[in-house]
Amino acid sequence: MLDVSSAIEELRNLNAKKVGLQLPDGLKRLTHEIVKKLEKNGFFVIVSGKPSYGSCDLDLNLLEEVDVLVHVAHPPVVDVDRVIYVDYRIDYSVSEVVKNVLDKIPDSVSLVSTSTYVHKLKDIAYELEKNGKDVYLRKGGRTGIEGLVLGCNFRAIDRKAEAVLFVGDGTFHPRGAAIYTDKEVYAISPLENRIRKFGYDDVNRFFKTRFSLIGKAMECENFCVVVSSKPGQKRLELARSIYNKLKSMYSTSLIYFDDVNPENFPCSCIVNTACPRIAYDDWKRFGIVLTPQEVEILLKQRKWEDYELDEIN
Ligand code: SF4
């Protein structure tokens, strides 16, 4: 469900003539439909050809060419002038979700979702509470939207609950929620009405991998600390502080990039300060990738027991 009418209204109010349109890869099939609607309303449209992984990933080059950039499907996480956000929501049945999870989840759950399904969480919470469950629903980090988790921020999860109930697709967020809380995560996909459980095995596998990467990093001869140029994932201060910590012991460079392509750099270990998912999900592409917190463990400035997920706040 993608409604551009409020964006058209906003574009008129801003007196925009030239409009940039940016869609995530999974929704690029809607390009012609949206362009047609915008053109019918008198706007000249240029479409971004770049991938878009989140609203931290705005096409700033295109923004320089247009009056306003319309960014589809991700909630705002950074304050950039002349950008309008359009939600992409999938309609689904609250009663089906509740019926399917009711006898499977424990008495108290922290309810979370992604931007596609988050708009019905309040209704789900209401129905679950009517059926005797304690539901924790709180504002997510970076967006302030109730129950919204991002791949780089799990603050919407309330650890006081016995378990997490995730409404959405894929394994990326529920697995992250299990690691963040060390609790069981019940994930229901509203389209398939299928429930999956994430927990001990996922957490265990994650920590084994991270422990082994830190061990391998001890043998590394040089380090590249990478900083993203993307507005919502640029953590230059953090990168500088990690760089300063490492450089007294290892040959270290600070690398500024748009899209990560470390194959071109002579790095035996990469320290990632861009989107945290790069270290957790893409490390195999690059060899050894550590988070800033893992570098502190490597340098004995943090104990392994105090391991924390890398998040952007
Ligand atoms: S930093 Fe990564 S996880 Fe966070 S919003 Fe951007 S793309 Fe998504």
Boltz pocket constraint, residues with backbone or C-beta under 6 A from the ligand:
constraints:
  - pocket:
      binder: B
      contacts: [[A, 53], [A, 54], [A, 55], [A, 56], [A, 57], [A, 77], [A, 150], [A, 151], [A, 152], [A, 153], [A, 232], [A, 233], [A, 274], [A, 275], [A, 276], [A, 277], [A, 312]]
      max_distance: 6.0
